[in-house]
Amino acid sequence: MQSRQTLFHVLACACVVNVAIAAAGAAEMRRLAMDDYVDKMAGGWLGQMAGVGWGGPTEFQFVGKIIPEDRMPEWKPEMINQFHQDDIYVEMTFLRSMEQHGLDVSIRQAGIDFANSGYPLWHANDAGRANLRAGIAPPDSGHPKFNKHADDIDYQIEADFSGLIAPGMPNVAIALGETFGRLMNYGDGLYAGQFVGGMYAAAFFEKDPAKIVEAGLACIPAESQYAGMVRDVIAWHAEYPDDWQAAWKKIDEKYHRNPDYRRFSCSGPASDFNIDAKINGAYIVMGLLYGQGDMDRTIIISTRCGQDSDCNPSNAGGVLGTVLGRGGLPSKFTEALDTKGVFSHTAYSFPALVEVCQKLARQAVERAGGRIERDADGREILLIPVEAPRPSKLENCWAPGPAAESRFTDAEREQITATPDAKQ
């Protein structure tokens, strides 16, 4: 009887595998030359670096107000070398986890690796890492019961990697949010990063910023406040297509002044300081829609919206940089790049960063049911299956579902070398 059950199980599994292979073979595929992937992925990283470097001097200097045009810093080519910028290197911890443990690294291993990071952190990142170091395992490290910053901007800042290794694969970016975004965020804080990751994934095949924003929107629950924000900014852009400051006022009124949209704001709904993911996400969308495909304009508008005015242009600049590719960027954003510089708290120079992303993208394509072929000229071609996004379930930080009450085992805690009260 046992042998018959075993045989049935084997035959059933074989049938499932054959059906899956047949379905994958029948699926619509998009083609992307590996050289083009690398160019666009490198452009995405450079766009991030340009945005955070250009906007950096203004960070939280203007809250609840537009940055005056004459207060916008002047771009200098050496600003591209953002090797000591947390808005860039923190997400490389996640790349390292996947490089060492594979694309399917568990959320618990990701939590251990993040707990052992040695850089200073703030807000949701800091609270999430403190939870991890204290033995609170993910996803509880990002749950509102334990993390009072769960709607903050943090995973939005760091989610660029998830789309840069998932060209045309929004569900990979969504799934990576479930692994890494839940280390520190929940609800809109998580969706913010999945929205950003979805835009990057789309940017490998789409040039129109408006369509890229729509693609990101499709990656998050439609009923969420974050999705409502994206739809609002799209509508206000249509209403004021030539006046981004008029749209900014609408955003400020609803997503900054109205406490209904700051219900889990760590600074309180009356504070001008606003690090909620929604308001800052709105400023990413503003840069992309009003920037009209121009890198300077995209970064400048996203910066001048204020609040976290280096993170937001970094996300916007990174998405557009992916569209343009390294070869399509203005030379002022590439000519001074230090290819030997190493990002703080990482093992990555810029060339090494590009290499690890290429390695992970190969894995992502194959896991998604795609494949890698060579054309008549011997060039590698990524064949990527076309899939509709499958958003995560709807959650709200102000009315969360139950915590998992997840804790690290003694063996896992032995792998966490940082003490719970360690300050970097």
Secondary structure, DSSP 4 states (H G I P E B T S, - for coil): -HHHHHHHHHHHHHHHHHHHHHHHHHS-EEEEEHHHHHHHHHHHHHHHHHHHHHHGGGTTTSSSSPPPGGGSPPP-GGGG--TT-HHHHHHHHHHHHHHHH-TT--HHHHHHHHHT--S---HHHHHHHHHHHTTB-TTGGGSTTT-TTTTBSHHHHHTHHHHHTSTT-HHHHHHHHHHHGGGT--THHHHHHHHHHHHHHHHTT---HHHHHHHHHTTS-TTSHHHHHHHHHHHHHHHSTT-HHHHHHHHIIIIIS-GGG-TT-TT-TT-S---BHHHHHHHHHHHHHHHTT-HHHHHHHHHHT-SSTTHHHHHHHHHHHHHH-GGGS-GGGTTT--TT-B-TTSS-BHHHHHHHHHHHHHHHHHHTT-EEEE-TTS-EEEEEE-----PPPP--TTS-------B--HHHHHH--S-TT---
